[in-house]
Amino acid sequence: GLYATGRSHPALASEVEAVGLPLLLNLSSDPALAGCVAHIIGRRQVSSVGSHPDCDIIVTGLGVSGRLCQIEVASPQAAFISYAPGVTARGGVRINGIALEEGERTQLFNMDKIVFGRAAAFCVVMPGGEEGDSIDGAIQSCLEPDLSKLFPSESSAAWSELQSYFDDLWQRLGEERGHEFFAFLGEAAHMADEANEIAMEVRPRDRLKFEVELVWDITREVRDIIVIRLMRFPEDDASPPVLGYFTLPAFRARVARMRECYEAFVNLGRWSDVGDAFEDAWMEPSAAELSLHLRLRVEDECLAHARLQHLQQHAASHAAPELAQAPAARSGPSRAARSPSANASLLHQPQPSPQGGSSAPSPARSGDDRHVSFGSFGGSPVAR
């Protein structure tokens, strides 16, 4: 299980050096977290890895099954990894970016980088590594600024679906723009894979799938050549309808929301906002929904503005008489007689004009039909 967490690097280094067994150190893009978690993998001849509480190394998250894989330690310098019996999911384990295949038994070497699902990444540290290596040096190497590098584009399912177009794209884009384009494409492909895995976990009955498409207009910015479409596959062999298209920046935001949905689903067994066109990460509001949403928001703002004006007018109309009576009450008749101009000035304060300070007419409502009047705003609708 978890051997150490939150320890300082020097303290952790001294402990694991004394153990003399192979271990896994966590990779992170945060310098404060990189290398601060260690799993000993040599305490047993075979250590199980997965999300089940009975596993020797517990890893939870997307793509990690109850018992995902096992690590066999033949000696302090020899360890092998393979899928657990019955696991058939391809890509659940990656070693230095290469997916572990079903039935494969791969030897682990010092400083190998392992990714379990999309949940956690570790560096393998073997005792008595190569000359010049140390546990402290291994801990420092666990800082991985860009964890996406652990997912090579070639291992992406979405990427493989587009490979037939790559030669033509290189010729059209040229070398400089081509490198930029394929960097964006690799990011889009892995996000599409992740979004599809989340959809399978969170809403498997909906049969949703994201696919990466290309817009064949090379005069665009290279990022804008890439679009992601969402489809719903029917139960029969009919053509799947397209539910929406997303640009790459918009899709990044969608995937971030899907991750939040997945975390809620794992922790609570459910996630909110299902079916809400404006909150559901898998939905795109239609033009009619956008129009209605905007109309209702404008109406609500008009009502709020009308109420505010009414309250201001009401407060102003009651404030003037009270202020006029206040000097007389405090000073008595003699003081009022000595300074009549003071009372007169208070009694003749300018009142709010009907045009500028009056409340706006309340929007009329008839049944389910909602109507907004913009008369009090000079005939112009309120724009957001």
N, C-alpha and C positions, 0 to 999 in steps of 0.2 A: 504494500500500500504506500501511502504518502510517507516519505522518509523525513523530509525537512521542508519547511516553508517559511518564508519571511526572514531567513537567517541572513546575516551579512556575508558577503562573499568570502572574506578571510576565514570566518568561523566555519562556514559550510565546507570550504576547501580542506581545512584541517580534519574535519570529521570524515569526509568521504575518502580522503587519502588513507585514513587508518583502517577503513573497511576492507580494501583490497579486492573488491568485487566489481563487475561491470555495473554501470548505472546509466540512467537516463536523466539528463538535465533539460529543463524546459527552455524553449526558444521564445523570445518575445521582442517586440519592437520598442518596448519600454526599458530603458537601462536599469530602472529600479526593480524590475520584475524578471529580467533575463537571468537564467541560471540560478534562481533562488528556490526552485522545487526539484527535488531529486527522488528518483525511484530506484531502489536497489533491485536488480534483476538476477542476482546470483544466489539469493537465499534458498531458492528451490531450484531443482533441475529444470522444471518447466513452470514459467510464470504466465498466468492468463491475463489478458488485457481486454477490457470492455466496460460497459456501463452497469453490469450486474454487481450488486453489493458484495457478492462472494468472490469477485475477481481479485487477483493479487495486485493488479494495477488498475485502479478505477478511473476511467475517462468517460465523461458524459458530454454529449453534444451531437450536432448534426452528423450523420453518417457513421455513428458508432453504435453497433448493435450490443446486445447483452454480453455476448462473448465474441469479440471480434477476431482476435488472433492470440497467438502464444509465442513466447520467447523461450527457447531451450538453451541452457548454458551447459555446454559440454566440459568446459574448463574456464578458469578466470580470463583466458585470452580468446575463447571461442564461444560465440553465441549465434544462434540461428533463429529466424523468425518465419512463421507460416500462419496461414489462416486457421482459425479454430475449426474443428470438424463440423461440417454442415453449412459453413459460411460460403456463399457463392457471390457475394457482392464484389464486383470489380471496382477497384479504385478506393476501397475502404482503407487501404494502407499504402502509403507511398514512401519509398526509400530513395533519398536524393532525387526526388522528382519522378521516379519511375514507379508505376503502379505494380504492386505485388499481385502476381497471377494466382488463380485458383490452383491448388496442388503444388505450388512452388515453395521450396524451402531455401531461403536466402541467408547467407552468412552476413553478420553485422561486423563492421570494422570501426576502429576508433574514429570519432568525429563524423560518422554517418548521421544524416538528418532524417528522422522518421516523422511522418504526419499520419495521425489517426483520424480518419474521416475528414471533417472540416472543423474539428473541435480543438485539437491540441497538436503541438509540434515539439519534438525533443531531439536532443543531440546525444549520440551514443558515446560514452566515455569508457574505454577499456583500461584496466590497470596496467601499468608498465607500457604505456603507449610509445609512440615513436620518440626518438631522441629529441630533447628540447621541449617535449610536451609536459604539461602539469595540469592538475585539477584546476588550479586558479586560472591558468591560460584557457582551459576548456570553458570555464564559467564565463570568462570575458568574451569568448567567441559565440556565446549563446545569444548575443544581441543581433537580431535580424531585422534591420530597418524595413525591409519590404518582404513580408511573409508570402506575398503572392508569387515570389520567385520559386517557392517550393511546389507550385502547381504549374509545370510546364504546359505551354499551349497544346503540345502534341497529345497530352493526356486528356484533353477536353473533348467531350462528345459533340458539343456545339461547334467546336473548331473543325473536327473531322468531317462534319457535314458540308463544310465550305471549301475543302481542300482542292476540289476540281477547278476552282476559280483562281487559285493563287498565282499560277504562271501568267495568266492574262492580266491580273492586277499589277504584278511587278512591272510588266511591260508598259502599262498605261501610266502608272504613278511615278516611275523612276525610283532610283535607289533612296534618295533622301526622304521623299514623301512616303515611299514604301515602308521604310523602317518605322516611321511615325504611325502609319496606318496599322501595321501589324501589331504594334504595341497596344493600340486601342482595341484592336480586334481580339487579342488575347484576353484583355480585361473583360470585354463584353462576353466572350465565350464562357469564361469561368463563372461570371456572375449569372449567366443564363443556366449553367449547370447547377449552381447553388440554389437558384430560385426554383428550379424544377424539383430538386431534392426536398426543399422546404414544402412545396405544394404537395408532394407525395406523402409527407408526414402529417401535415396540418389538415389538408382537405383532399384526401385521395379519391373521393367519390366524384369530384368535379371534373376529373380527367383533363386538367389544364397543362399546357406546355408552352414554354417560351422558346422561341427560335430566333437566331440572329440572321438578319437579311442585309443585303447590300443595295444601295441606291446607285445605279450606274451613271452617275454624273460626277466625273472626276474633277470638274472645275470647282466643286465644293471644298470646304475645309475637310481634311481627311477624317476628322472625327464625325462629321455629319454624313459621311457615306454609310455609316453603320446605323441601322435601326433594329429594334427588337420588337417582335410581334408576339402577341399572346393569343393562343388558340384553345378551343375546347373540342376535344375529340369525342364524337358521338359513339354510342355503343355499337352501332352497325358500321358498315363500310362507307358511309356517306362522307363527303368532304367536310373537314372540320371548319367551322366558321371562325373568322378572325374577330377577336373581341377588342383589340386595341393595338396601337403602335406606340413605341416609346423611343425618344432619342437617348443617346448614351447617358448624358447628365441626368435626365429624368429617370432612367432606369436605375442609376446608382441610388437615387433617393428611394425608389420603390423597394430595392433589395434591402436597404437599411430598415425600412418599415417591416419587411417580411421577417427579418431577423428578430425584431421586437415581438412580432406575432409568434414566432417559433419559441422564443424564450418564455412568453406567457403560456403557450400551449404545454411546454414541458413542465413548467413550475405549477401551473394552475389546472391543467387538463383542458383548457379552453382559451379562446382569445376573443376579444370584443370587436365590435364594428363590422361583423360579418354582414355583407349585403348592403352596406352603406356606400353609395357610389363615391362619396367624397372622403371616406376614411378607410375603406377596404383596399388593401395594397394590391389586390388582384383585379380591381375594377377601374374602369375609366368612364367618367360621367359623359353622357351623350350631350348633344347640342341643346336638346329640349330641357334636360336636367340642369345644365349650366344656366340657360335662360331663366328658368323658374327660380333657381337658387339666387341669381342676381336680383331678380324682381322682388323676391321676398326680403332679401337683405336691404334693398333700397327702401322698401316699405317700412321695415322695422326702424331704419334710421330716421325716416320722416316722422314716424310716430314718436320716437324718442326726442327728436328736435322739437316737435309740437308740444310735448309735455314740458320740456325744459322752458320754453317760451311762456307757457301758461303759468308755471310756477314763478318765473321771474316777474311777470306782470302782476300776479296776485301779491307777491311780496312788496313790490313797489307801491301798489295802490293802498296797502295797509300801513306802510311805513310813513307816508306823508302826514296823515292826520295825527298819528302818535307823536311825531316829532314836533308838530305844531302845538300840541297841548303840553309838552314836557316843560318848556320854560315857565309857563304860567303856574304849573303845579309846584315847581321848585321855588320860585321867587315870590309868588303872591301877586295880588293886583297892583300894589304900588310899583313893583319892579316892571310889570308889564306896561304900566302907564308911563314910566320913565323912558322906555325904549320900544315904542310901538313898531318901529321899522323892523326890529328883529323878528317879531311875530309875523309881520306881513311877508318878510322874505321867506319864512318857512311855509306859510300858507299858500304861497304862490310859486312853489317849485314846479318846473316844467314837467308835465306828465309824458309818459312814453307815447309816441305818435302811433296812430292806428296802423300805419304802414310798416314802421320799423320794429315796434315792440309787441304788437299783438300776436297772439298765438296762431299758428298755422291751422287751417281747417283740418279736422280729423279725416283720414282716409275713409271713404265709404266702403261698407262691406255689405254684400248681398249674397246670402247663401254661402257657397264655396268660392264665389268669384271675389277676388281681392283687387281693389282699384286704388291707385295712388294719385292724389292731386298734388301738382307742383305749383299751384297758383301763388302761394305765399313766398316762393323762391324766385319770383320774377319770371315764371314760365319755363325755367330751365331745370331739368332733372338733376338730382344729386349724383355725381359720378364718384366712383371709388378708384 
